[in-house]
């Protein structure tokens, strides 16, 4: 959270305030970008561009309490624009899948958050982006479809396929861990 004094300094373009906010929020914002962007350098570049955009558009924000969430949204939008520019969603496959793949709790019990995020990171760009937008950011399929310029069915199928891949990966890892324990 940013205090009122720092927030006002930010709005005036104060470089020290910008550095302080960058130092405080960059680990979180980098993590947001990494969830959408597989390449670490690209994720860092996008994060820096997101901070620049946020700092130049602070006149749109009135409350210091909203800064972190607002910046998070900017980071997500920057990642989506990166994918659009690189046409990461043009080759998505539209499926009409009737059932959802659910990741069962017992599959996740033995994993750390870092392991789970590394498995998400292994997903193809389309799967990973829809998974993050739906499961982590809380967007609905209609919103995701609008953001990514895809159909609602494509959004749903990308989520189902992402969950299916994650489940297969987690089951394989759990199987290896069980066989090593014997």
N, C-alpha and C positions, 0 to 999 in steps of 0.2 A: 504494500500500500504506500502511496506517495502522499506526503503531507501537503497542506495547502500552500505553504511557502515555496516548496520545490515545484509544485504544479504551476504556480504563477510565474516562477522563474523560467520554467519550460516554455510557457506560452509566450514569453518575451524573447525566446531564442537563446537563453543563457547556456553556454557550452558546458559549464561545470555541472549544471543541473541535468543536462542531457547525458553527460558521462555518468553521473551518479545513477540515473534511471537505467541507462544501458547496463551498467555493471550489476545493478540489482535484478533486472528482468531478463537479461540476455540468456541465462541458462534455461529459464522456462520457455522463452520464445524459440530458442534453438531446438528444444525438445519438440515443440509443436511442429516446427519446420521439418525436423528429421522424421516425424511420423508420416509425412507426405512425400518427402524427397529422399531417395535411397542414397544418393551421393552426398557425403559429408560436406564437401566444398560448396556444392550447389546449394545445400541447405543453409550454410553459413552466409553465402552471398544473398540469398533470398531474405534471410533474417535481417541483414544489414540494410537491404533495400526497404524492408518493412519498417525498421526503425526510422529511416530517413523519411519515408512517407508519413509516418505517424507524427514525427517532430515538425514536419512542414504543414500538417493539417490540424494541429491542436486547437485551432479556433473553432472546430466543429464539436469540441468536447467542453462541457461546463463543469463537471464534477470530478475531482481527483480520484474518488472511489471507483469510478468507471474506467480509469485509464488502463488497468491491466486487462480487463475483458475486451476493451476496445482494441488494444494492441494485439491481442490474441486473434481477434477476428481479422485484423489487417494481415497478420501472418498467414492465416488460412487462405485468405483471398489471394495473397501473393503466390502461395504454393499452387493454387488452382490456376492462376494466370500462367505460371511457369508450365504447367502441364498442357494447358491450351495452346500456348505458343509452340510447344514441342509436339503437339498433336498426339498426346498420349492416350486420348480416348477415342480416336477415330477407328481404331481396330477392335473395339470392344464387341463382343458377341452378344446378341440379344437372344435370350432364352426365356421360355415361358415355363418356369419351374414351379411345380405345385407345392412342394414341401420345403421346409427350412431345415438347415443343418444346425443343430444346437451343440454348442460346446458344453459338455457336462462338467459339473464342478469337480468330480473326482479326477478328471483328466488334468485339471489345473492345479490340484493340491500340491504336487511335488515341484512346481515351477516357481521361479522368482519372477518378479515384474520385469526385470532386465531380460530374462529368457523369452518371456512372452512378447515383449517389444521387438526383440531380435527376430522372432518368427514372423511377426507382422511386417517387419522391414524386408523380409525375403519375398513377400508377395509381389506379384506384378503390379505396376503402377496403378492401373484401373481398380484392381481388387483392393489394394491398400488404401487408396483415396476414398472409395465408397465406404469401406469398413471404418475408417477413421471418422468420416463425416457422420455416419449413422450411429456407430457404437460409442464413439468417444465424444464427439461434438454434439450429438443429439438431434441432428437434422432428420427430417422426414424424407421419404423417397421422392416426393414431388419437388421439394426444395433442392435436393441433390441433383435431380434431373435438370432443373432449371439452371443451377450453378454450372453444371458440366456440359450442358447442351446435349443431353442424352435422353432416351425415353425412360419412363418410370420402370418399365420392365427390365431395361438394361441395368438400372440402378439395383433393382431387386436381385437380378441374376448375378451381378458382380458381388453383392454381399453374400449370397448363398455360396458361390464358388470360393470366395475368400474364406468363409467359415469352413467349408469342406477341406480346403488345403490346410488351414490351421489345424483342424482336427486330425487330419492324416499325419501331419508333422508332429503334433504333440503325442499322438498314439505311438508313433515310431520311436520317439525319444523315451517315452515311458516304458516301452517294451525293451529297449536297450538297457535302461536303468535297472529294470527287474532282472534281466538276464545277467547283468554284472553283479547283482546282489546274491545270486545263487552260487 
